Amino acid sequence: TSRGLSKGSLHPVFSFAEQGEKRVIFLPHARSSLRYYQMQTQMVTLDLTNIFELRLLGVEIDRAVIGEPNPATFMTVDFFEHETQATAVVTGTEVEIEQTLQYIVKVDDFFLEYLDTKRLPVELNKSLGLDFATIGVAHVQLAKVLDDMQLGHTAKDPSVHFCDVIGRNGDIIAQLRYSAFLRKSVMPQLRAYKAKPG
């Protein structure tokens, strides 16, 4: 099941077509240099827009650590500057989540540095009726998104990764299986970011 975009849908004011890696913009008739400048600015903004996708594929919970054979659990994610998203509640210790979370992002140097240096907390929560308790967290290394892109992986063939879920006492209580990637390649921006000193 795919979650909706957390920041709404894109509504470009002009149409476009894609030819391989090149984006072709079809501009309406520009009657003045000011109008043309405004549309060029919008084109640059569109080029920076991307969708970060986190696919939570499954989680294997250590039954001995949890202390029950059929826990009801769900996961929550707080990504970048977006609102919290949550998966559906599932039961069992070896569950297939198969849920995709999507986020509209602006790929500038600030965002690339965020991917390059930060970890994304994915919390494992135990459902308690109308309440819940966070029992562990997986710290997903976002730099893998950039590493996978440099290795040639795309949104059509994303890499699958594993991340330990650490409980409150520091024990490994589960293992998360996931994929994380950007819908469009940002290799030109990534090369420019990597080339900067410091």
N, C-alpha and C positions, 0 to 999 in steps of 0.2 A: 504494500500500500504506500502510495506516495503522498507526503505531506504537501500542503500548499506552500507557495512562496511566502516567507514570513514578512516581507516588506511590500507585498502587492505585486501586480504584474507590470511588465514593461509596456509603455505605450509610446513608441517612437512616433514623431510627428511627420516622418517621411518613410517611404518604403525602401527596402534594400534587398539585395540578392547576394549570395555568397558564391565565389568561384574559387574553390580550393582554400588556400590560406588568405586570399584577397577578398576584402569586403567592398562591394560596389554600392555606392549610395546613389539613389535616384532623387535628385532635388527637383522640387517644383520650380516654375519660372521665377528667377530672382530678378526683380525689377530695379533693385538698387544695390549699391555696394554694402550698405548697412544690413540689408536683409540677407545678403550672401554671407557676410561675416557672422551673423547670428546663427545661420544654419551650419556653418563650418564649426562653430563652437559646440553646437548640439551634436555634430558628427563625432567630435573628439570625445565628448561625454559618453556617447554610445559605445565607442571603441574601448573605453575603460571599464565598461560594465560587463560583469560575468556572473556566473552562478556557481557557488561552491556547493558541492553535493556530498553529503555524508550518508553512506549506506550502512546501516546497522544490520548485519547479516544473521548473527546468532550469538548466543552466550552459553557457555558450559559452566555450571555452578558446582562447586565442591560440596556434595551433599553432607559429608562428614563435618565440614566447617559450619555450614548453615544450620545443621541440626534437625532438618526436616526433609522428607522425600519429595514433596510437591509444593514448593513455595510459589506464591503469586507475586510476580515481580514486573517492573517496568523500568525504563531508562529515561533520564532527562539530560538535555544538552543545552549549554549556554555558550553560543558561538559568537565571538567578536562583539559587535554592537547590536545584536539581535535579541529578540525576546526568547524566553525559555521554550523549548519544544520537548514533547514527551512521546514515547512509543506507547502502544497499547499494552494492557496488562496481559501477561502470559503466565502459564503455570508449568511447573516442572523444573528439572535441573539441567536438561539438555534441550534448549528451545531454539527454534528458528524464528528470528524476529522479522527479517526481510522488510525493513522499513527504511524509506529514503527521506531524509530531511534536506531541504533546499533553502539556500540563502542568497539573495541578491547582494553582490559586493562590487565595490569599485577597486579595481586592481591598480593601485599606485604603489610607490615605494613604501609607504607606511603599512599597507596591507601585506606586501611581500615580506617586510621585516617581521610582521606578526606571524606569518606562516613559517618563516625561517627560524624563529627563536622561541616560539611559545608552544605549550602543550594544551590540548583541548580536554577539559575534564568531562567525562561521560559518567554520570552517576547511576549506580544500580540501586533501585529502591524496592523495598518490600511493601506490598499493599496490605493495609490493615483495615479493611472495610472502607470507611469514609476517610481514613487517615493513612499515612505512610511513614516509613522510616528509611533513611538513606543508610545502606549497609556497606557500601563500598564505592570506589571510584576508579575508573580507568583513565590514565593520563595519556591521551593519544598524541603522539609526536607529529605535529603538523608539517615539519620539514620533509616528511616522507612524500607529501603532496608534490613538492618541488623536485625531490629526487626522482620520483616516478615519472614526472614530465620530462626530465632530462634523459631518462632511460628510454623514452619513446612511447610510454604508455599514454593512452588517451581515454576520453569518456566512454569510448566503445569497448575498450579492453582494460579496465582499471585493475590495478594490483589488489590482491586480498592480503590484509595484514592481521596480526594478532596482538592483543594488548592485555596484560594482566590487570585484573580488578583487585585493588588492594582494600582490605577491610579496615575497620577502626583500630584494630590491634596491630596493624602492619602486616598481617598475613595475606597471602594470595587466596582469595575466596572464589574467584571465577576467572574465565578467560573470554574476552570479547573478540569476535571476528567481524571485520569491517573493511570498507573501502572508502577512500576520501579523495576527491579530485575536483578540478575546475572543468566546467563544461566546454570552454574554449581554451585553446592553447595560449599561453602568455610568454612564450619563449623569448620574443624580442625584449619585452619588459624585464624578464628574469635575467637575461644576459646583461642588460644595462645595469640592473641592480647589483649583480655579482661583480661587475667591473669597477664599481665605485670603491675608492680607497676607504680603509677603516672598517 
